[in-house]
Amino acid sequence: MLKIVRHPPYQGGIKGGSPLPPLIRVGLFHSQEKRRNTARNEILAT
């Protein structure tokens, strides 16, 4: 799973293995989580 780590000032994503800055990565991660949770709730609601 994805670990959210506090990086020192942005280093071009070498440490994180991602070209995205940490804040954008965290935002994408949260939107994915929200989507997954809504899908789970829809499955439970049926």
ZAROMAR-91036 format. One record per residue: residue in three letters; residue number from 1; x, y, z of N, C-alpha, C in turn. Coordinates in Angstrom, 1 decimal. Atoms other than C-alpha are relative to their C-alpha. Layout:
N
+-----+-----+--------+--------+--------+--------+--------+--------+--------+--------+--------+
| res |   n |   n.c1 |   n.c2 |   n.c3 |  ca.c1 |  ca.c2 |  ca.c3 |   c.c1 |   c.c2 |   c.c3 |
+-----+-----+--------+--------+--------+--------+--------+--------+--------+--------+--------+
| ALA | NUM |      X |      Y |      Z |      X |      Y |      Z |      X |      Y |      Z |
...
+-----+-----+--------+--------+--------+--------+--------+--------+--------+--------+--------+
This chain:
46
+-----+-----+--------+--------+--------+--------+--------+--------+--------+--------+--------+
| res |   n |   n.c1 |   n.c2 |   n.c3 |  ca.c1 |  ca.c2 |  ca.c3 |   c.c1 |   c.c2 |   c.c3 |
+-----+-----+--------+--------+--------+--------+--------+--------+--------+--------+--------+
| MET |   1 |    0.8 |   -1.2 |    0.0 |    0.0 |    0.0 |    0.0 |    0.9 |    1.2 |    0.0 |
| LEU |   2 |   -0.7 |   -1.2 |    0.1 |    1.0 |    3.6 |   -0.3 |    0.3 |    0.6 |    1.3 |
| LYS |   3 |   -0.4 |   -0.6 |   -1.3 |    2.9 |    5.1 |    2.6 |    0.1 |    1.5 |   -0.3 |
| ILE |   4 |   -0.2 |   -1.5 |    0.1 |    2.6 |    8.9 |    3.1 |    1.1 |    0.4 |    0.9 |
| VAL |   5 |   -1.2 |   -0.3 |   -0.7 |    5.9 |   10.2 |    4.2 |    0.2 |    1.5 |   -0.1 |
| ARG |   6 |   -0.4 |   -1.5 |    0.1 |    7.0 |   13.8 |    5.1 |    1.3 |    0.0 |   -0.7 |
| HIS |   7 |   -1.2 |   -0.2 |    0.8 |    9.6 |   14.6 |    2.5 |    0.7 |    1.3 |    0.5 |
| PRO |   8 |   -0.7 |   -1.3 |    0.0 |   12.3 |   17.2 |    2.9 |   -0.4 |    0.8 |   -1.3 |
| PRO |   9 |    0.5 |   -0.7 |    1.2 |   11.7 |   20.0 |    0.3 |    0.2 |   -0.8 |   -1.3 |
| TYR |  10 |    0.2 |    0.8 |    1.2 |   10.7 |   18.5 |   -3.0 |    1.3 |   -0.3 |   -0.8 |
| GLN |  11 |   -1.2 |    0.4 |    0.6 |   13.6 |   16.6 |   -4.6 |   -0.2 |   -0.6 |   -1.4 |
| GLY |  12 |    0.2 |    0.5 |    1.4 |   12.3 |   15.9 |   -8.1 |   -0.6 |   -1.4 |    0.1 |
| GLY |  13 |    0.7 |    1.3 |    0.0 |   10.5 |   12.7 |   -6.9 |    0.9 |   -1.2 |    0.0 |
| ILE |  14 |   -0.9 |    1.2 |    0.0 |   13.6 |   10.6 |   -6.7 |   -0.2 |   -0.9 |    1.1 |
| LYS |  15 |    0.2 |    0.8 |   -1.2 |   13.0 |    9.5 |   -3.2 |   -1.4 |   -0.6 |    0.0 |
| GLY |  16 |    1.4 |    0.5 |    0.0 |    9.2 |    9.1 |   -3.7 |   -0.2 |   -0.9 |   -1.1 |
| GLY |  17 |    0.3 |    0.9 |    1.2 |    9.6 |    7.3 |   -7.0 |   -1.1 |    0.5 |   -0.8 |
| SER |  18 |    1.1 |   -0.5 |    0.7 |    7.0 |    9.6 |   -8.4 |    0.3 |    1.4 |   -0.5 |
| PRO |  19 |   -0.3 |   -1.3 |    0.5 |    7.2 |   12.7 |  -10.7 |   -0.9 |    1.1 |    0.6 |
| LEU |  20 |    0.9 |   -0.9 |   -0.6 |    4.4 |   14.3 |   -8.7 |    0.5 |    0.5 |    1.3 |
| PRO |  21 |   -0.4 |   -0.5 |   -1.4 |    5.0 |   16.6 |   -5.7 |   -0.9 |   -0.7 |    1.0 |
| PRO |  22 |    0.7 |    0.8 |   -1.1 |    3.9 |   15.0 |   -2.4 |   -1.4 |    0.5 |    0.2 |
| LEU |  23 |    1.4 |   -0.4 |   -0.2 |    0.8 |   17.2 |   -2.0 |   -0.9 |   -0.5 |   -1.0 |
| ILE |  24 |    0.9 |    0.5 |    1.1 |   -0.6 |   16.3 |   -5.4 |   -0.2 |   -1.5 |    0.2 |
| ARG |  25 |    0.1 |    1.5 |   -0.2 |    0.2 |   12.6 |   -4.7 |   -1.0 |   -0.3 |    1.1 |
| VAL |  26 |    1.0 |    0.3 |   -1.1 |   -1.7 |   12.8 |   -1.4 |   -1.4 |    0.3 |   -0.4 |
| GLY |  27 |    1.3 |   -0.3 |    0.5 |   -4.6 |   14.5 |   -3.1 |   -0.6 |   -1.1 |   -0.9 |
| LEU |  28 |    0.5 |    1.1 |    0.8 |   -4.8 |   11.8 |   -5.7 |   -0.3 |   -1.2 |    0.8 |
| PHE |  29 |    0.2 |    1.2 |   -0.9 |   -4.5 |    9.1 |   -3.0 |   -1.4 |    0.2 |    0.7 |
| HIS |  30 |    1.2 |   -0.2 |   -0.7 |   -7.4 |   10.7 |   -1.1 |   -1.2 |   -0.2 |   -0.9 |
| SER |  31 |    1.1 |    0.2 |    0.9 |   -9.6 |   10.9 |   -4.1 |   -0.2 |   -1.4 |   -0.4 |
| GLN |  32 |    0.1 |    1.4 |    0.3 |   -8.9 |    7.3 |   -4.9 |   -0.7 |   -0.7 |    1.2 |
| GLU |  33 |    0.6 |    0.6 |   -1.1 |   -9.8 |    6.3 |   -1.4 |   -1.5 |    0.4 |    0.1 |
| LYS |  34 |    1.5 |   -0.4 |    0.0 |  -13.1 |    8.3 |   -1.6 |   -0.7 |   -0.8 |   -1.0 |
| ARG |  35 |    0.7 |    0.8 |    1.0 |  -14.0 |    6.6 |   -4.8 |   -0.2 |   -1.4 |    0.4 |
| ARG |  36 |    0.1 |    1.4 |   -0.5 |  -13.2 |    3.2 |   -3.3 |   -1.1 |   -0.1 |    1.1 |
| ASN |  37 |    1.0 |    0.1 |   -1.0 |  -15.3 |    4.0 |   -0.3 |   -1.4 |    0.1 |   -0.5 |
| THR |  38 |    1.3 |   -0.2 |    0.5 |  -18.3 |    5.2 |   -2.3 |   -0.4 |   -1.3 |   -0.7 |
| ALA |  39 |    0.3 |    1.3 |    0.7 |  -18.1 |    2.0 |   -4.4 |   -0.4 |   -1.1 |    1.0 |
| ARG |  40 |    0.3 |    1.0 |   -1.1 |  -18.1 |   -0.1 |   -1.2 |   -1.3 |    0.3 |    0.6 |
| ASN |  41 |    1.3 |   -0.3 |   -0.6 |  -21.0 |    1.8 |    0.2 |   -1.2 |   -0.4 |   -1.0 |
| GLU |  42 |    1.1 |    0.3 |    1.0 |  -23.0 |    1.3 |   -3.1 |   -0.2 |   -1.6 |    0.0 |
| ILE |  43 |    0.1 |    1.5 |    0.0 |  -22.2 |   -2.5 |   -2.9 |   -0.8 |   -0.4 |    1.3 |
| LEU |  44 |    0.7 |    0.4 |   -1.2 |  -23.4 |   -2.6 |    0.7 |   -1.5 |    0.4 |    0.0 |
| ALA |  45 |    1.4 |   -0.5 |    0.0 |  -26.6 |   -0.6 |   -0.1 |   -0.9 |   -0.9 |   -0.8 |
| THR |  46 |    0.9 |    0.8 |    0.9 |  -27.8 |   -3.1 |   -2.7 |   -0.6 |   -1.1 |    0.7 |
+-----+-----+--------+--------+--------+--------+--------+--------+--------+--------+--------+
